[in-house]
Amino acid sequence: MFVLHPDRFLLPSYRISPFTTSDIAFNNRLPDDDYISKYFDKRFRNKEFWYTNNGREAINVALSYYNLKQNDIVTVLTTTENFYISNCVTSEIEKFCKWSRKIEDGTKIILVNHEFGFPFRGLPEIKETGIPIIEDCAHSFFSNDPDCTIGNIGDFVIYSFPKMFPVQIGGLLLSNLQTRSAIKSHVVNIDLRYLRNVLSYHINREEYIITKRISNYNFLKKLFESQGMTERFQLYPGTVPGVFMFRINNQSINLPGLKNYYYAHGVQCSVFYGEESFFIPVHQALNEHDMLYFYEVINSFIQKTTL
């Protein structure tokens, strides 16, 4: 049994990130460890990388490399080709220049967003344009595509650690450029120590994180199909989902209202604007009872709004 319509001071807290309040104490107890740097050296084949405070800062640092002018354009391409794009991305671009959702004469950079862990298809074709590419892998730290192109095509690649690990800060900027740059880490030493300790611990759970997210995705898929809702993305081999996104399939559901209702029950979520789709958490810290709670909340909303 679940408590619905709880007092607002007694809400649970389910985030898109796997971070929970208990991770504050757990992370604080972790010993000093820099195994994560060795992991990155091996995974990225000794390419340059820099820690940042978050994914937004990683985007900002990457864009600053190109000496963009006010009337230049950064073209944003996404997995779904939907017009939806996070304000976290567009607000950073607007600090430098204009942005567009299509390649134009003034396009100086193409920012490819591997949305919610689902790889963008067609990176090699985009590479053939000769326009520099930045890959946004904020939700796609462990995801791959059949040709292993994700994270290997762009001049720069952006990662956001809280999207995949139970950590409150941290991003990574990877360079695939052949020449060394003068970029430096923007993270203060105490935060860098914290990041290395937490990531060094959790990277040893890589297989579990991947397997659990896929298992959770399939569990939610089955639950929501019983209400006539279907997955928005197909889960191809190599994909590690950042969220569970589902289509409502022309059902009369007020999605902005559903978003408010989920938040009133302590669940971070959002409408996938431009489509009749919606997304909720899927991360490795969830168990089946947590996901059953998500299901009961939407059932409650449907019953309440169709009476």
N, C-alpha and C positions, 0 to 999 in steps of 0.2 A: 504494500500500500504506500501511496505517496501523498504528501500534503500539498494540495494545490491552493492557490491564492494565499500564500503565507504573508505574515507581517513583513513589511519592507526591510525591517532591521534583522530579519531572520532568514534572509534569502541564501540559497547556496550560491556558489560562484563557479560557473562553467565557462571557460574561455576557449577561444579558438586555439590559443597557446596551451600546451600541457602544464604550464606553471600553476601551482596551487600555493596557498598560504604556507602549508607545511614545508614547502621547498626552501623557505627562508632559513629555517633552522638547519635543514639537511645540507644545503649548500654551504652554510657558514661552517659546518663541521668538516668539510672535505679538506684533505691535506693538500699542501702545495704540490702541484703536478703539472708538467708541461708536455705530457704525452701527445696532446692535441696538435702541437706544432710539428711533431714527427709524422703524425697522421696526415696533416696537410702537405708536408713536403713530399710524402710518398704518393698521395692521391693526385696532387697537382704537378707532380714531376718537377719539383724544385722551381716552379714558376713563382713570380712575386705575388705576395698577398699581404693585405693590411687589415688589422682589426679596426672596426669603427664602433661608434656607440649604438648605432642601429642601422637598419636597412636604408632609411632616408638619407642618412649621412653618406653611406656608401654610394648612392646614386649621385649625390651632390659632388662628391670627390671625383667620381668618374666623369661627370659632365664638365667639371672645371678643367680637365685635361685638354679640352678641344678649343678653347678660346672662342666660344660661341658669341655671336653678336645678337642684338635685340631682335632683329628680323629673321634670324635663322630659324629653322624648324627642326624639332625632334619628332619623328614619326613613331607613334606607339602602335605596335602590332601585338595581338593577343591570341591565345589558343582558340578562343571561341569566335573571335572577330566581332563580338558584341561591342556596343559603344561603351559599356561599363569599364571604367578604369579607376583605380583607387586615387583619391585626392592626395595620398602620400606620394604618389608618383608625379602627378601633374603639378602639384605645388612646388616640387623641387625643380622641375623643368622651367616653370614660370620665373624662377629666380634668374634664369639665364636668357631665355628666348621664348618663342612660341612653340606650341605643340599641335600635332594633327594626328588623325587616325588613318591617313593614307600617305603614300609616298608622293611628294610634290617636288617642284623645281627647286624650292628652297630647302629641301631636306638635307641636313648635314649629318644627322645621327639617326639610326633606327634603334629604338629600344624595344626589344622583344620580351614580352611578359609571358613566362611559362605559368599560366594561371593555376593557382591552387594545387600545384604539384603535377599538373597535366601538361606534358611537353608540347610546345609549339611545333607543328609539322611544317617543314619546308625551310629550315635554317640554311641548308646549302644553297638553295635558290636565292634567298635573300642576300647571302654572301656574294653572289655573282654580280650584284648591283655595284659593288665597289664602295658602297657607303659604309662607314664604320658602324659597328653593331655593339650595343650594350645588352647583355642578357640579364633579365630580372628573374632570379631563381629564389626569390624570398621564401616561397612556399615549397621549393623544389630541391631541397638540399640532398635528398637521397634518390630523387627520381632520375630515370634515364629513358632513352628512346632506343629503338632497335639498332640504329646506326651509331649510337654513342656520341651524338653531336651536341647534346645539351651541355652547356658549360664549356664547350671547346671551340666554338665558332666566334663568339664575340671578342672584341678587344678587351672588354672588361665584363666581369660577371659579379652580380650582387647576390649576397645571401643574408638572410635575417634569422638569427639563432632562436629568438623566442617563438618563431613559427613552428619549430621542430623540437626544441629542447625546453625543459623546465627552468628557464632562466629569464631574468627581467630586462636584461640589456644585451646589446651585442649584434654586430653585423660583420660581414667580411666582404672585402673587395679583392677580387682576383684579376690579375692581368695575364692575358694571353699574348701580349705584345712581345716581339723579339728583342726590343730595346728596353733597357732599364730606365725607370722614371724616378723623379725626385719626390714622389708621394711618400708621406710619412703617416704613421698611425696617429689618430686623433684621440685615442683612449688613454686616460690617465693611468698611471702605473697600478694603483690599487684596484681599479676596475679591470684592468688587463689581467692582473693576478687572479681575480675572482673568475673571470671568463675562462681562463686556461684551466683552473681547477675544476670548474663545473663541466666544461666540455670534455676534459680528459677523462672524467668519470663516465659520462653518458655515451661517449663515442664507443666505449667497449660494449654497449648495449645496442649497437647498430642493428644487428639482425633481429633482436626483439622488437625494437621500435618499428622497423619496416613491416614485420609480420603482424604485429598488433594493429597497426593502422589499417592494413589491408583487411584483416579479420573484422575490425570494427566497421569498416566501410560496408562489407558484405552483410553484416548483421543488420545495420541500419537500412540497407537496400531492401532486405527481405521484409523488415518491419513496415517500411513505408509503402512497399508494393501492396500490402494488404489494405491500404487506404486508397489504392488507385494512383499512387504517386510513383514516379520512376526516376532513376538516376539521370542527372544531367550529362555527366561524363561517363564514357565507357572506360573501365579500369583495365588498361592494357598491361601486359607483362612489363615490369620495370617501373611502373608508375607507383609512387607512394603519395597517397592523397593528403592534401593539407586541410580539406574540409569534406563534409558530405553535402553535396548539392543535389537537390531533387526538383523535378518538374511537377507542378500541380495538375497538369493535363486538363486545362479548361474547367476545373472545379471552381465553384464560386467561393474562393478564399481571398479575403482582404489581406494581401501580403504585408503592407505597412502595419496593419492592425496585428497581424501575427507576430511581426517583429517586436512590437511593443509588448505583446502578451508574453513572448519568450523572455524578454528582458525583465518583465515583472515577476518571472519565475527564476531569475538568476542565470539565464543562458545567453551568452553572447552569440549573435547570429546576424544575418542581413538578407535583404532582398537582393537578388541578382538583377539589378535594374535593367530594363529593356527586354526582359523575358519574364515569363510566368514561372520563375525559378527562385529558390531560396536555399540558404546554406547554414549549417550548424556544425558544431565541433565533431571531430572524428579521431582525435589524438590518442596516443598510447596510454595515457593515464586513465582513460575511461574503461569501466567494466560494463557488463551487460545490464546491470541494474540502472546505471547512469543513463544508458541509451534507452532503456524502457521508460525512464522518467521523461526524456525528450519526446518520446512517442505519446505518452499520456498527456503531456502538455498540449501537443497539437490536437489530439483527440478532444480534449476539453475545450479548446478554442473553437473547433468545428461544431461541436454540439451547442456551445453557447451562442454562436453567431448564426446558426441555422434554425434555432427555435422560433 
